Amino acid sequence: VSALCISIMLGSAQGQYRLVAGYSEYATLTINLSESGSEEGKKIAEMLPDTFGDSIANVLYLTVSGEDILYIGWQGYQQERWFPHTAGRFFSSGEQARGDNVVYLSDSLYQTMAGQDTLSINGTPYQVIGAGWIAPYNIWKGISSLSPVSCIPENMTAAESTILVFPYRNFLEHLTPTQVLVHFDSASMAQLQDYRQAILAQFPEVSIYLPGNDSGVVLSQ
C-alpha cells in the first residue's frame, strides 16, 4: 500500500511539473500551408532536419481525398508510438530518403487486399510493405485546436478509416499536402515558440499553431 501511495504521489508531482513547465513528451506544431503547398512541403522537408536535427521525432504531411481516404507522408522513425503493426514492417531509412514506391496501409484496407502485395494509386504501382491499426483520431488529436482548419474531417475520427502512408519524399512528389504536423521530442512551450519563429523566418506565408491544450493564444506572426 505504501509503495502504491508513493507511486501515485510521484505521478501526481510529475504531472504538476509538466503542467507548470508547459512540457509535452510529444509536442506538436501544426503548419497550415499556403496554396503552393507542394513546393512549400518539399522545402520544409529539407529545412526541418537541417535546423532542428534530433529534436524532431516525426513529421507528417497530410491530405484527404474525398471524405474517407487519408494520405500521410511520413518523415521519421518513431511510428511505434502511434500504431502497432499487424503485418509486415514500416519504411526503412533508405526507402524514406529515396522516396521509393512503397506504401503502408491501415489494417482495415490491408484486409481487403486478399494477399496482394501491390496496389495501384493514381495509376502508379506501389509495393505494400506493411499494415497497422492506425486510428485517425490519433492523427487528428495532434492538430492544434487553435488552427481554424483541420484537413481531417471529424467524422473520420470515430473509427479506423482508409489510410495510406508513404515515404515523405514519394508523397511530396505525387500529392499536395494541406497540413503538416511536426512532432518534437520532449519540448517545452518556450521551445515550441522558438521553433515556430525559426520556421516562420524561412516560410512567412504559412500559418503555425501551438498545441491548443497548452496555450490559449495564437502568437502573432
C-alpha beads as a LAMMPS data file, in Angstrom:
LAMMPS data file: protein, C-alpha beads

221 atoms
220 bonds

1 atom types
1 bond types

-500.0 500.0 xlo xhi
-500.0 500.0 ylo yhi
-500.0 500.0 zlo zhi

Masses

1 110.0

Atoms # bond

1 1 1 0.000 0.000 0.000
2 1 1 2.839 2.384 0.919
3 1 1 4.565 1.730 -2.384
4 1 1 1.306 2.400 -4.237
5 1 1 0.791 5.687 -2.409
6 1 1 4.340 6.792 -3.152
7 1 1 3.869 5.877 -6.807
8 1 1 0.650 7.905 -7.004
9 1 1 2.281 10.883 -5.290
10 1 1 5.269 10.801 -7.644
11 1 1 2.995 10.524 -10.658
12 1 1 0.936 13.482 -9.470
13 1 1 4.051 15.560 -8.801
14 1 1 5.424 14.760 -12.242
15 1 1 2.117 15.696 -13.847
16 1 1 2.003 19.018 -11.971
17 1 1 5.580 19.794 -13.006
18 1 1 4.807 19.157 -16.659
19 1 1 1.665 21.278 -16.439
20 1 1 3.549 24.214 -14.927
21 1 1 6.509 23.842 -17.288
22 1 1 4.271 23.517 -20.328
23 1 1 6.087 20.258 -21.062
24 1 1 4.966 17.621 -23.539
25 1 1 6.646 14.336 -24.394
26 1 1 5.270 14.675 -27.897
27 1 1 4.796 18.386 -28.558
28 1 1 3.372 19.189 -31.969
29 1 1 3.353 22.258 -34.181
30 1 1 0.546 22.451 -36.741
31 1 1 1.542 24.074 -40.039
32 1 1 -1.156 25.160 -42.485
33 1 1 0.382 25.553 -45.914
34 1 1 -0.432 28.212 -48.485
35 1 1 -1.779 27.476 -51.968
36 1 1 1.707 26.409 -53.115
37 1 1 1.568 23.517 -50.656
38 1 1 3.550 21.042 -52.717
39 1 1 6.635 23.226 -53.165
40 1 1 6.417 24.522 -49.597
41 1 1 6.192 20.948 -48.350
42 1 1 9.366 19.966 -50.188
43 1 1 11.292 22.950 -48.842
44 1 1 10.019 22.401 -45.301
45 1 1 11.021 18.729 -45.518
46 1 1 14.600 19.792 -46.240
47 1 1 14.665 22.607 -43.701
48 1 1 13.351 20.792 -40.622
49 1 1 16.087 18.152 -40.094
50 1 1 18.810 20.658 -41.040
51 1 1 17.535 23.154 -38.475
52 1 1 16.274 21.003 -35.608
53 1 1 18.144 17.706 -36.026
54 1 1 17.320 15.031 -33.445
55 1 1 14.801 17.284 -31.687
56 1 1 12.251 16.102 -34.261
57 1 1 10.561 12.749 -33.752
58 1 1 8.318 12.668 -36.836
59 1 1 6.884 14.966 -39.475
60 1 1 3.502 14.094 -41.008
61 1 1 2.353 15.610 -44.309
62 1 1 -1.436 15.279 -44.585
63 1 1 -4.068 15.431 -47.264
64 1 1 -7.529 13.894 -47.592
65 1 1 -9.207 12.548 -50.719
66 1 1 -12.964 12.935 -50.597
67 1 1 -14.313 12.324 -47.118
68 1 1 -12.851 8.977 -46.204
69 1 1 -9.285 8.470 -47.502
70 1 1 -6.375 9.950 -45.582
71 1 1 -2.949 10.137 -47.231
72 1 1 0.088 10.638 -44.993
73 1 1 3.658 11.376 -45.985
74 1 1 5.849 10.143 -43.114
75 1 1 9.241 11.593 -42.256
76 1 1 10.818 9.948 -39.207
77 1 1 11.137 6.623 -37.458
78 1 1 9.117 6.836 -34.233
79 1 1 5.858 5.460 -35.590
80 1 1 5.714 2.828 -32.813
81 1 1 4.144 5.439 -30.517
82 1 1 1.280 5.842 -32.952
83 1 1 0.163 2.384 -34.041
84 1 1 1.051 -1.300 -33.667
85 1 1 1.971 -3.334 -36.730
86 1 1 -0.438 -6.039 -37.832
87 1 1 1.567 -7.152 -40.867
88 1 1 4.968 -6.557 -42.424
89 1 1 7.088 -3.596 -41.418
90 1 1 7.453 0.176 -41.658
91 1 1 9.712 2.144 -44.012
92 1 1 13.464 1.765 -43.920
93 1 1 15.697 4.854 -43.844
94 1 1 16.663 4.177 -47.469
95 1 1 13.049 3.994 -48.619
96 1 1 12.305 7.320 -46.948
97 1 1 15.411 9.021 -48.323
98 1 1 14.862 7.780 -51.886
99 1 1 11.089 8.157 -51.902
100 1 1 10.508 4.597 -53.076
101 1 1 7.117 3.445 -54.372
102 1 1 6.183 1.620 -51.189
103 1 1 3.094 2.086 -49.045
104 1 1 1.972 1.186 -45.509
105 1 1 -1.759 0.641 -45.022
106 1 1 -4.341 0.850 -42.291
107 1 1 -5.286 -2.667 -41.265
108 1 1 -8.880 -2.283 -42.474
109 1 1 -7.633 -1.555 -46.005
110 1 1 -4.992 -4.276 -45.826
111 1 1 -7.636 -6.885 -45.000
112 1 1 -9.359 -6.169 -48.321
113 1 1 -6.162 -6.870 -50.288
114 1 1 -6.654 -10.662 -50.230
115 1 1 -2.941 -11.342 -50.135
116 1 1 -1.986 -8.910 -52.903
117 1 1 1.351 -7.192 -52.372
118 1 1 0.915 -4.356 -54.863
119 1 1 -1.570 -1.506 -55.054
120 1 1 -2.181 0.947 -57.895
121 1 1 -2.546 4.527 -56.667
122 1 1 -3.401 7.157 -59.280
123 1 1 -2.003 4.811 -61.921
124 1 1 1.314 4.197 -60.124
125 1 1 2.096 0.719 -58.726
126 1 1 3.187 0.583 -55.086
127 1 1 4.569 -2.325 -53.097
128 1 1 2.617 -2.907 -49.899
129 1 1 5.232 -3.446 -47.183
130 1 1 3.091 -3.492 -44.046
131 1 1 -0.066 -2.537 -42.186
132 1 1 -1.115 -1.387 -38.737
133 1 1 -4.007 -0.343 -36.553
134 1 1 -3.990 3.333 -37.465
135 1 1 -6.759 5.275 -35.755
136 1 1 -7.464 8.614 -37.478
137 1 1 -8.178 10.094 -34.050
138 1 1 -4.536 9.619 -33.067
139 1 1 -3.515 11.787 -36.019
140 1 1 -6.388 14.248 -35.659
141 1 1 -5.726 14.953 -31.983
142 1 1 -2.234 16.211 -32.884
143 1 1 -3.770 19.053 -34.912
144 1 1 -3.912 22.193 -32.775
145 1 1 -7.393 23.212 -31.669
146 1 1 -6.249 26.767 -32.386
147 1 1 -5.982 26.017 -36.099
148 1 1 -9.038 27.325 -37.966
149 1 1 -8.932 24.297 -40.262
150 1 1 -8.268 20.591 -39.936
151 1 1 -7.559 18.571 -43.046
152 1 1 -9.043 15.502 -41.336
153 1 1 -12.861 15.592 -41.208
154 1 1 -14.114 14.911 -37.695
155 1 1 -16.310 12.090 -38.986
156 1 1 -13.113 10.168 -39.808
157 1 1 -12.049 10.052 -36.158
158 1 1 -14.766 7.733 -34.915
159 1 1 -13.335 4.524 -36.331
160 1 1 -10.456 3.196 -38.376
161 1 1 -10.715 4.539 -41.893
162 1 1 -8.858 4.065 -45.147
163 1 1 -5.334 5.376 -44.537
164 1 1 -2.297 5.121 -46.788
165 1 1 1.155 6.103 -45.528
166 1 1 4.002 6.917 -47.934
167 1 1 7.683 7.796 -47.540
168 1 1 7.597 11.567 -47.343
169 1 1 9.684 12.168 -50.480
170 1 1 7.346 9.992 -52.529
171 1 1 4.300 11.705 -51.038
172 1 1 5.648 15.164 -51.880
173 1 1 6.327 14.148 -55.491
174 1 1 2.815 12.825 -56.118
175 1 1 0.485 14.572 -53.656
176 1 1 -0.067 18.074 -52.307
177 1 1 -0.143 18.401 -48.512
178 1 1 -2.573 20.808 -46.913
179 1 1 -1.299 20.438 -43.347
180 1 1 1.964 19.409 -41.697
181 1 1 2.356 18.105 -38.148
182 1 1 5.843 18.454 -36.669
183 1 1 6.364 16.243 -33.613
184 1 1 9.152 17.364 -31.315
185 1 1 10.513 15.076 -28.643
186 1 1 10.325 16.460 -25.095
187 1 1 9.784 20.126 -25.979
188 1 1 8.612 22.842 -23.604
189 1 1 6.172 25.553 -24.647
190 1 1 9.019 28.057 -24.742
191 1 1 10.977 25.787 -27.065
192 1 1 7.949 25.352 -29.304
193 1 1 7.622 29.111 -29.569
194 1 1 11.271 29.340 -30.640
195 1 1 10.813 26.517 -33.163
196 1 1 7.751 28.249 -34.560
197 1 1 9.600 31.508 -35.074
198 1 1 12.506 29.705 -36.749
199 1 1 10.142 28.113 -39.297
200 1 1 8.256 31.364 -39.914
201 1 1 11.536 33.161 -40.557
202 1 1 12.031 30.973 -43.634
203 1 1 8.391 30.391 -44.576
204 1 1 6.445 33.572 -43.741
205 1 1 3.458 32.551 -45.893
206 1 1 2.487 29.573 -43.723
207 1 1 0.447 29.651 -40.514
208 1 1 1.804 27.788 -37.486
209 1 1 -0.141 26.938 -34.335
210 1 1 0.997 25.833 -30.906
211 1 1 -0.771 22.958 -29.122
212 1 1 -4.219 24.216 -28.162
213 1 1 -4.300 22.321 -24.878
214 1 1 -1.213 24.202 -23.665
215 1 1 -1.866 27.701 -24.941
216 1 1 -4.977 29.799 -25.371
217 1 1 -3.292 32.336 -27.615
218 1 1 -2.009 32.121 -31.178
219 1 1 1.243 34.066 -31.306
220 1 1 1.209 36.840 -33.872
221 1 1 3.223 36.241 -36.998

Bonds

1 1 1 2
2 1 2 3
3 1 3 4
4 1 4 5
5 1 5 6
6 1 6 7
7 1 7 8
8 1 8 9
9 1 9 10
10 1 10 11
11 1 11 12
12 1 12 13
13 1 13 14
14 1 14 15
15 1 15 16
16 1 16 17
17 1 17 18
18 1 18 19
19 1 19 20
20 1 20 21
21 1 21 22
22 1 22 23
23 1 23 24
24 1 24 25
25 1 25 26
26 1 26 27
27 1 27 28
28 1 28 29
29 1 29 30
30 1 30 31
31 1 31 32
32 1 32 33
33 1 33 34
34 1 34 35
35 1 35 36
36 1 36 37
37 1 37 38
38 1 38 39
39 1 39 40
40 1 40 41
41 1 41 42
42 1 42 43
43 1 43 44
44 1 44 45
45 1 45 46
46 1 46 47
47 1 47 48
48 1 48 49
49 1 49 50
50 1 50 51
51 1 51 52
52 1 52 53
53 1 53 54
54 1 54 55
55 1 55 56
56 1 56 57
57 1 57 58
58 1 58 59
59 1 59 60
60 1 60 61
61 1 61 62
62 1 62 63
63 1 63 64
64 1 64 65
65 1 65 66
66 1 66 67
67 1 67 68
68 1 68 69
69 1 69 70
70 1 70 71
71 1 71 72
72 1 72 73
73 1 73 74
74 1 74 75
75 1 75 76
76 1 76 77
77 1 77 78
78 1 78 79
79 1 79 80
80 1 80 81
81 1 81 82
82 1 82 83
83 1 83 84
84 1 84 85
85 1 85 86
86 1 86 87
87 1 87 88
88 1 88 89
89 1 89 90
90 1 90 91
91 1 91 92
92 1 92 93
93 1 93 94
94 1 94 95
95 1 95 96
96 1 96 97
97 1 97 98
98 1 98 99
99 1 99 100
100 1 100 101
101 1 101 102
102 1 102 103
103 1 103 104
104 1 104 105
105 1 105 106
106 1 106 107
107 1 107 108
108 1 108 109
109 1 109 110
110 1 110 111
111 1 111 112
112 1 112 113
113 1 113 114
114 1 114 115
115 1 115 116
116 1 116 117
117 1 117 118
118 1 118 119
119 1 119 120
120 1 120 121
121 1 121 122
122 1 122 123
123 1 123 124
124 1 124 125
125 1 125 126
126 1 126 127
127 1 127 128
128 1 128 129
129 1 129 130
130 1 130 131
131 1 131 132
132 1 132 133
133 1 133 134
134 1 134 135
135 1 135 136
136 1 136 137
137 1 137 138
138 1 138 139
139 1 139 140
140 1 140 141
141 1 141 142
142 1 142 143
143 1 143 144
144 1 144 145
145 1 145 146
146 1 146 147
147 1 147 148
148 1 148 149
149 1 149 150
150 1 150 151
151 1 151 152
152 1 152 153
153 1 153 154
154 1 154 155
155 1 155 156
156 1 156 157
157 1 157 158
158 1 158 159
159 1 159 160
160 1 160 161
161 1 161 162
162 1 162 163
163 1 163 164
164 1 164 165
165 1 165 166
166 1 166 167
167 1 167 168
168 1 168 169
169 1 169 170
170 1 170 171
171 1 171 172
172 1 172 173
173 1 173 174
174 1 174 175
175 1 175 176
176 1 176 177
177 1 177 178
178 1 178 179
179 1 179 180
180 1 180 181
181 1 181 182
182 1 182 183
183 1 183 184
184 1 184 185
185 1 185 186
186 1 186 187
187 1 187 188
188 1 188 189
189 1 189 190
190 1 190 191
191 1 191 192
192 1 192 193
193 1 193 194
194 1 194 195
195 1 195 196
196 1 196 197
197 1 197 198
198 1 198 199
199 1 199 200
200 1 200 201
201 1 201 202
202 1 202 203
203 1 203 204
204 1 204 205
205 1 205 206
206 1 206 207
207 1 207 208
208 1 208 209
209 1 209 210
210 1 210 211
211 1 211 212
212 1 212 213
213 1 213 214
214 1 214 215
215 1 215 216
216 1 216 217
217 1 217 218
218 1 218 219
219 1 219 220
220 1 220 221
